[in-house]
Amino acid sequence: MKESGSASLVFLKLGGSLLGDKRRRRAFRRAAVERLAGEIGRALERRPQMRLLLAHGGGGFAHFPAKRHHTREGLAGGGGWRGFAETRRGVL
């Protein structure tokens, strides 16, 4: 990353399988999240001008309702708005 006096914007996406096990329903990896929080904190300390945009995947919190409602097939071919809503609720 190029260093300068101005703030830099960094987009960091933490995959759902990093934060949880998508093979198991609602399996949260607390130790991994705590380690990541420390790493992110240290990065922000070293580069206080950095602006961080953080995103996350759904892992086992969204994977199960998405599969049950066939959301990959879209609203019309899958579970409709109910499937979309249940999948979305899993990542909140």
N, C-alpha and C positions, 0 to 999 in steps of 0.2 A: 504494500500500500504506500502511496506517495505521501510523505509527510509535508505538512505546510502549517502555517499559522492559522489557517481557517479551519472551521469545523468540517469533519468528514462524516458522511452518512454511511453506515455499515448495516446491511441487511443480513441478519443471521436467522436461519431457519433450523430449528431443532426438530429432527424427524420424530414422528410418533413412535417408531420402534426404538429410538434412543431413550425416550422418556417413559415408555412402557412396553410391554410385550403384546404385540397385536394378535398373537396366537391365544392369549388368555384374556378373558373379559375383565376390563378395568384393572389391569395389573400395572401399578405405578412403581417405577424404579427410583425410589427415594434417594438412594446413595448416588446414583448418576446425576440426578437433578441437583443435589447438594454440591457435588463436584463441579458441575457446570456453572452453578451460581458463583462459586469461588473463582473459577477461571474468568468468567465475565467481569466480575468485580475487579480482579487484578488488571485486566485489559483496560478497563475504564480508569483505573488509578494511573496507569502508565500513559494513557492518552485521554486526559480529561476533556479535550476539545471534541472527541469523537461522539457523534450522535448515533444511537443504536436503535434500529428498528428490529424488534424481536418477533418471530413467528414460530408456531409449533404445529406439528402434525397431530393426528387424532389417535394413532395407535389403537389399542384394544378398546378405547372409549368410543370411537366412531366406527371402527372396522366391523364390528358385529352388527349394528343396525344397518349399516350400508350394505352389507352382504345379504341380510335378511330381506331388505326392501329393494334389492337390485338397482341401487341408485346409479350404477354405471350405465344403465340403459336409459337414463334420463327420466324426466317427470312422466312423460306419456307411457314409456315402456317399462318403467320401474314401479316403485312404490308411491309415486305421486308426491304430493306435498307432505303427506304424513311421513313418508320415508325420508324426505329431505329434512323435515323438522326433527325427527328422532336422531338422525345422523348428526345434524348440527348441534343438538342438545348434548351430544356425547363429547363435544370438544369445548364446551363452555366451562 
